[in-house]
Amino acid sequence: MTQFEQAVQPTDIRVLVVDDSAVVRGLISRQLNAETGIGVVATAANGALALAELARRDVDVVVLDIEMPVMDGLTALAEIVVRYPAVRVVMASTLTRRNAEISMKALHLGASDYVAKPETGLGAAEEFRHELASKIRALAAKRPAAIVRAPTTVTAPVTVTPPTLARPPRTRPSVILIGASTGGPPALLKLFAALRGAVEQPILLTQHMPPTFTALLAEQLTRAGERPCAEAKDGDRIKPGHCYIAPGGWHMTVTREGAMPTLRLNQDPPENFCRPAVDPLFRTAARVFGSGALGVILTGMGSDGAQGCEALGRAGGHFIVQDEASSVVWGMPGAAAATGLAGGVLPLDQIGPWMRRISGAPS
């Protein structure tokens, strides 16, 4: 056991930290060990050593660097997904275009989430610590019960909220709002592919992502859905058939300038620890579009979007949420469903066809 590892309690979330930098391994390990209920059981300097640790230890979550000697993060991820399907993987990388591209690829290969390594400064380190610890807790809560704990541990039966039939909105929607977080990018690609060639309503999307990632997401969704998708710019007029994505680091809101619905960006304080956040988008869109707004809350940790969905419901709008079984984390959809105002709880593969039907598009 190294100086960064610690003995953990049977109820702790067991974490393996993988990075070729001893300084980074030490920083992440100290931060996680200071969190209640989380313990770093091992560290590794490359993917090959990480696989060796997984073969001899119980691990719930792996924090995995991208660029490492001997075996890089993507190669190790492919092995982990096949050999240890119950283990959740969080990619950790510096915020460059290349690393963002690799992280996005990792999400489609089976990684559950990603974090950007902190820049210099105490504030950045604390923000990183909060984000990483929150994601580890959320992912461990949804992890399949395949890792055996101590013999005396009794595992309570897991209950999953079942899907429900989605009722149609009272009026044909004039705009579609989407909020997503953990597990969102792969879910969005599937949803946009299902909407290909249909749904002329504009789509306004907030996905919890840092800068650079949102530009890549726009490119991927453009290809998957064959519709123009781009990071929103302040003052954009909302056009039919287009998708506008809140840029990393900016809240996206809706206002009306004359007769034209218009997008505005701001760097107001984070909401629900997020910027961009879903609530500002849904809240302002409810004021502008009223009963013409249709909201969709996809997989994600936390409760962002729930208050916005309540505002949507009060304004006569309509929203549905992704079901628990198909969500990587049922935080955001669960919180929105708990408002009691959701029009339905649907598996991911049923959301696209339902949206085509209620939007007036051919099936």
C-alpha positions as CSV (number, residue, x, y, z in Angstrom):
1,M,0.0,0.0,0.0
2,T,1.4,3.4,-1.0
3,Q,1.3,6.6,1.0
4,F,-1.8,7.6,-1.0
5,E,-3.8,4.5,-0.4
6,Q,-5.8,3.7,2.7
7,A,-7.6,0.8,4.3
8,V,-11.3,1.2,3.6
9,Q,-14.5,0.3,5.4
10,P,-16.7,-2.4,3.9
11,T,-19.3,0.3,3.0
12,D,-16.8,2.6,1.3
13,I,-16.7,3.2,-2.4
14,R,-13.5,1.6,-3.5
15,V,-11.5,3.6,-6.1
16,L,-8.5,2.9,-8.2
17,V,-6.6,6.0,-9.5
18,V,-4.6,5.5,-12.7
19,D,-2.2,8.2,-13.9
20,D,1.4,8.2,-15.1
21,S,2.1,11.3,-12.9
22,A,2.9,10.5,-9.3
23,V,2.0,14.1,-8.4
24,V,-1.5,13.7,-10.0
25,R,-2.0,10.3,-8.4
26,G,-1.2,11.8,-5.0
27,L,-3.4,14.8,-5.5
28,I,-6.4,12.8,-6.6
29,S,-5.9,10.2,-3.9
30,R,-5.6,12.7,-1.1
31,Q,-8.7,14.5,-2.3
32,L,-10.8,11.4,-2.5
33,N,-9.5,9.9,0.8
34,A,-10.7,13.1,2.5
35,E,-14.3,12.4,1.3
36,T,-16.6,10.5,3.6
37,G,-17.5,7.1,2.2
38,I,-14.8,7.0,-0.5
39,G,-11.4,5.2,-0.2
40,V,-8.6,4.8,-2.7
41,V,-7.6,1.2,-2.5
42,A,-4.8,1.3,-5.1
43,T,-3.0,3.5,-7.6
44,A,-1.3,2.6,-10.9
45,A,1.0,4.4,-13.3
46,N,-0.4,2.9,-16.5
47,G,-3.2,0.8,-17.9
48,A,-1.3,-2.5,-17.6
49,L,-0.7,-2.0,-13.9
50,A,-4.3,-0.9,-13.5
51,L,-5.5,-4.2,-14.9
52,A,-3.2,-6.1,-12.6
53,E,-4.7,-4.2,-9.6
54,L,-8.2,-5.0,-10.8
55,A,-7.3,-8.7,-10.9
56,R,-6.4,-8.7,-7.2
57,R,-8.7,-6.1,-5.6
58,D,-12.4,-5.2,-5.3
59,V,-12.9,-1.9,-7.1
60,D,-16.1,0.0,-7.7
61,V,-14.8,3.0,-9.8
62,V,-11.6,3.6,-11.8
63,V,-10.3,7.1,-12.4
64,L,-8.4,6.7,-15.6
65,D,-5.9,9.0,-17.3
66,I,-5.7,9.0,-21.1
67,E,-2.1,9.4,-22.1
68,M,0.2,6.9,-20.3
69,P,3.2,4.8,-21.3
70,V,3.0,1.0,-21.7
71,M,-0.8,1.0,-22.0
72,D,-2.9,4.1,-22.5
73,G,-6.3,4.9,-21.1
74,L,-8.4,3.9,-24.2
75,T,-6.6,0.5,-24.4
76,A,-7.1,-0.1,-20.7
77,L,-10.8,1.0,-20.9
78,A,-11.5,-1.6,-23.6
79,E,-10.1,-4.3,-21.4
80,I,-11.9,-3.1,-18.3
81,V,-15.3,-3.0,-20.0
82,V,-15.0,-6.6,-21.2
83,R,-13.3,-8.1,-18.1
84,Y,-14.9,-6.1,-15.3
85,P,-18.3,-4.9,-16.6
86,A,-19.5,-4.0,-13.1
87,V,-16.6,-1.5,-12.6
88,R,-17.4,2.1,-13.5
89,V,-14.8,4.2,-15.3
90,V,-14.3,8.0,-15.1
91,M,-11.9,9.4,-17.6
92,A,-9.6,12.2,-16.4
93,S,-7.7,14.4,-18.8
94,T,-6.3,17.9,-19.3
95,L,-8.7,20.1,-21.3
96,T,-7.3,20.0,-24.8
97,R,-9.1,19.4,-28.1
98,R,-7.3,16.1,-28.6
99,N,-8.1,14.9,-25.1
100,A,-11.7,16.0,-25.4
101,E,-12.0,13.9,-28.6
102,I,-10.5,10.9,-26.9
103,S,-12.7,11.4,-23.8
104,M,-15.8,11.5,-26.1
105,K,-14.7,8.4,-27.8
106,A,-14.2,6.7,-24.4
107,L,-17.8,7.5,-23.5
108,H,-19.0,5.6,-26.5
109,L,-16.7,2.7,-25.7
110,G,-18.1,2.2,-22.2
111,A,-16.7,4.9,-19.9
112,S,-19.4,6.3,-17.6
113,D,-18.2,9.9,-17.3
114,Y,-15.2,12.2,-17.5
115,V,-13.6,15.0,-15.5
116,A,-11.2,17.7,-16.7
117,K,-8.0,17.8,-14.5
118,P,-7.8,21.0,-12.5
119,E,-5.8,24.0,-13.6
120,T,-3.6,25.7,-11.1
121,G,-5.2,27.4,-8.1
122,L,-7.0,26.3,-4.9
123,G,-10.4,27.1,-6.3
124,A,-10.0,24.9,-9.3
125,A,-8.7,22.0,-7.2
126,E,-11.7,22.2,-4.9
127,E,-14.1,22.3,-7.8
128,F,-12.4,19.3,-9.3
129,R,-12.6,17.5,-5.9
130,H,-16.4,18.2,-5.6
131,E,-17.1,17.1,-9.2
132,L,-15.1,13.9,-9.1
133,A,-16.4,12.8,-5.7
134,S,-20.0,13.6,-6.7
135,K,-19.6,11.6,-9.9
136,I,-18.0,8.6,-8.1
137,R,-20.9,8.5,-5.6
138,A,-23.5,8.7,-8.3
139,L,-21.9,6.0,-10.4
140,A,-21.3,3.7,-7.5
141,A,-25.0,3.9,-6.6
142,K,-26.0,2.7,-10.0
143,R,-23.3,0.0,-10.3
144,P,-24.5,-3.5,-10.8
145,A,-24.1,-5.6,-7.7
146,A,-21.5,-7.9,-9.1
147,I,-18.6,-7.2,-6.8
148,V,-18.7,-9.3,-3.6
149,R,-18.2,-7.5,-0.3
150,A,-17.5,-9.0,3.1
151,P,-19.4,-12.2,3.7
152,T,-21.5,-10.5,6.4
153,T,-22.7,-7.8,4.1
154,V,-26.4,-8.2,3.2
155,T,-27.4,-6.5,-0.1
156,A,-30.9,-5.1,-0.1
157,P,-33.0,-5.8,-3.1
158,V,-32.7,-3.1,-5.8
159,T,-36.0,-1.6,-6.9
160,V,-36.1,0.2,-10.2
161,T,-38.8,2.8,-11.0
162,P,-40.7,1.3,-14.0
163,P,-41.4,3.2,-17.2
164,T,-44.9,4.7,-17.8
165,L,-46.8,5.5,-20.9
166,A,-46.2,9.0,-22.1
167,R,-49.3,11.1,-22.7
168,P,-49.2,13.6,-25.6
169,P,-49.0,17.3,-24.9
170,R,-52.2,19.4,-25.3
171,T,-50.8,21.3,-28.3
172,R,-48.2,20.5,-30.9
173,P,-44.8,21.7,-29.6
174,S,-43.1,24.7,-31.1
175,V,-39.7,24.0,-29.4
176,I,-38.0,21.0,-27.9
177,L,-35.8,21.4,-24.8
178,I,-33.3,18.7,-23.7
179,G,-31.3,18.5,-20.5
180,A,-28.7,15.8,-19.8
181,S,-25.6,15.1,-17.8
182,T,-23.8,11.8,-16.9
183,G,-24.3,9.3,-19.7
184,G,-25.8,12.1,-21.9
185,P,-23.5,12.1,-25.0
186,P,-24.2,8.4,-26.0
187,A,-27.9,8.8,-25.2
188,L,-28.1,12.0,-27.2
189,L,-26.5,10.3,-30.2
190,K,-29.1,7.6,-30.1
191,L,-31.9,10.1,-29.7
192,F,-30.8,12.3,-32.6
193,A,-30.3,9.3,-34.9
194,A,-33.9,8.3,-34.0
195,L,-35.1,11.8,-35.0
196,R,-33.2,11.9,-38.3
197,G,-35.3,13.2,-41.1
198,A,-38.0,14.4,-38.8
199,V,-39.0,16.9,-36.1
200,E,-38.7,20.4,-37.6
201,Q,-39.0,22.1,-34.3
202,P,-35.8,23.8,-33.0
203,I,-34.0,21.9,-30.3
204,L,-32.4,23.7,-27.4
205,L,-29.9,21.5,-25.5
206,T,-28.0,21.8,-22.2
207,Q,-25.5,19.0,-21.5
208,H,-23.3,19.4,-18.5
209,M,-19.9,19.7,-20.3
210,P,-16.8,21.9,-20.1
211,P,-15.6,24.1,-23.0
212,T,-14.2,22.2,-26.0
213,F,-16.5,19.2,-25.3
214,T,-19.7,21.0,-26.3
215,A,-18.2,22.0,-29.7
216,L,-17.3,18.3,-30.3
217,L,-20.8,17.2,-29.2
218,A,-22.3,19.6,-31.7
219,E,-20.3,18.1,-34.5
220,Q,-21.2,14.5,-33.5
221,L,-24.9,15.4,-33.2
222,T,-24.9,17.1,-36.6
223,R,-23.6,13.8,-38.1
224,A,-25.9,11.5,-36.1
225,G,-29.1,13.5,-36.7
226,E,-28.3,15.1,-40.0
227,R,-29.5,18.4,-38.7
228,P,-27.5,21.6,-38.1
229,C,-26.2,21.5,-34.5
230,A,-23.9,24.2,-33.1
231,E,-22.8,25.8,-29.9
232,A,-25.2,28.7,-29.3
233,K,-24.0,32.3,-29.7
234,D,-25.4,35.2,-27.8
235,G,-28.2,36.8,-29.8
236,D,-28.9,33.7,-32.0
237,R,-32.4,33.8,-33.4
238,I,-34.0,30.4,-32.9
239,K,-34.7,28.8,-36.3
240,P,-36.7,25.7,-37.1
241,G,-34.8,22.5,-37.8
242,H,-31.7,23.7,-35.9
243,C,-30.2,22.5,-32.7
244,Y,-28.5,25.0,-30.3
245,I,-26.2,23.7,-27.6
246,A,-25.2,25.6,-24.4
247,P,-21.5,26.2,-24.6
248,G,-19.3,24.9,-21.8
249,G,-19.0,27.5,-19.1
250,W,-22.1,29.5,-20.2
251,H,-25.8,29.3,-19.2
252,M,-28.1,29.4,-22.2
253,T,-31.4,31.3,-21.8
254,V,-34.3,32.3,-24.0
255,T,-35.9,35.7,-24.4
256,R,-38.2,37.3,-27.0
257,E,-36.9,40.3,-28.9
258,G,-39.8,41.7,-30.9
259,A,-41.5,38.7,-32.4
260,M,-38.4,36.5,-32.5
261,P,-37.4,34.0,-29.8
262,T,-33.7,34.7,-29.1
263,L,-30.9,33.0,-27.2
264,R,-28.9,34.7,-24.6
265,L,-25.7,33.5,-22.9
266,N,-24.4,34.5,-19.5
267,Q,-21.9,33.6,-16.9
268,D,-24.1,34.0,-13.9
269,P,-23.2,31.8,-10.9
270,P,-23.5,28.1,-11.4
271,E,-26.9,26.5,-10.6
272,N,-26.9,23.0,-9.0
273,F,-23.1,23.3,-9.2
274,C,-23.3,23.5,-13.0
275,R,-22.7,26.1,-15.7
276,P,-24.3,25.5,-18.2
277,A,-27.3,24.3,-16.1
278,V,-30.6,23.0,-17.4
279,D,-32.8,25.0,-15.1
280,P,-32.1,28.5,-16.6
281,L,-32.9,27.1,-20.1
282,F,-36.2,25.4,-19.1
283,R,-37.2,28.3,-16.8
284,T,-36.8,31.0,-19.5
285,A,-38.2,28.9,-22.3
286,A,-41.3,28.3,-20.2
287,R,-41.8,32.1,-20.1
288,V,-41.3,32.6,-23.9
289,F,-43.0,29.5,-25.3
290,G,-45.5,28.5,-22.6
291,S,-47.6,25.6,-23.7
292,G,-45.6,25.3,-26.9
293,A,-42.5,24.0,-25.0
294,L,-41.7,20.3,-24.8
295,G,-39.0,19.2,-22.3
296,V,-37.0,16.0,-22.2
297,I,-34.7,15.2,-19.2
298,L,-32.2,12.5,-20.0
299,T,-29.7,10.5,-17.8
300,G,-27.7,12.6,-15.4
301,M,-26.6,13.0,-11.8
302,G,-28.1,15.6,-9.4
303,S,-31.4,17.4,-9.7
304,D,-30.7,20.0,-12.3
305,G,-33.8,20.5,-14.5
306,A,-36.4,19.7,-11.9
307,Q,-37.2,23.3,-11.0
308,G,-37.2,24.2,-14.7
309,C,-39.6,21.3,-15.4
310,E,-41.9,22.7,-12.7
311,A,-41.8,26.1,-14.3
312,L,-42.6,24.4,-17.6
313,G,-45.6,22.6,-16.1
314,R,-46.9,25.8,-14.5
315,A,-46.7,27.6,-17.9
316,G,-48.8,24.9,-19.6
317,G,-45.8,23.1,-21.2
318,H,-45.1,19.4,-21.2
319,F,-42.1,17.2,-20.3
320,I,-41.1,13.6,-20.2
321,V,-38.0,11.9,-18.6
322,Q,-35.8,8.9,-19.4
323,D,-36.5,5.8,-17.3
324,E,-34.3,4.5,-14.6
325,A,-33.2,1.3,-16.2
326,S,-31.8,2.9,-19.4
327,S,-30.2,5.8,-17.5
328,V,-26.5,5.7,-16.5
329,V,-27.6,7.7,-13.4
330,W,-31.2,8.4,-12.6
331,G,-30.6,11.6,-10.7
332,M,-31.9,14.4,-13.0
333,P,-34.7,12.3,-14.5
334,G,-35.7,11.0,-11.1
335,A,-35.9,14.5,-9.6
336,A,-38.0,15.7,-12.5
337,A,-40.3,12.7,-12.2
338,A,-40.6,13.4,-8.5
339,T,-42.3,16.7,-9.2
340,G,-45.4,14.7,-10.2
341,L,-45.8,16.8,-13.4
342,A,-44.0,14.5,-15.9
343,G,-46.0,13.5,-18.9
344,G,-44.3,10.1,-19.0
345,V,-41.3,8.0,-18.0
346,L,-39.8,6.3,-21.1
347,P,-36.9,4.0,-22.0
348,L,-34.4,5.8,-24.2
349,D,-35.2,3.8,-27.3
350,Q,-38.9,4.9,-27.0
351,I,-38.3,8.6,-26.6
352,G,-37.3,9.3,-30.2
353,P,-40.3,7.5,-31.8
354,W,-42.7,9.2,-29.3
355,M,-41.2,12.6,-30.1
356,R,-41.7,12.0,-33.8
357,R,-45.3,11.2,-33.2
358,I,-46.2,14.2,-31.1
359,S,-44.2,16.6,-33.2
360,G,-46.3,15.9,-36.3
361,A,-43.5,14.1,-38.1
362,P,-44.1,10.9,-40.1
363,S,-43.4,7.7,-38.1
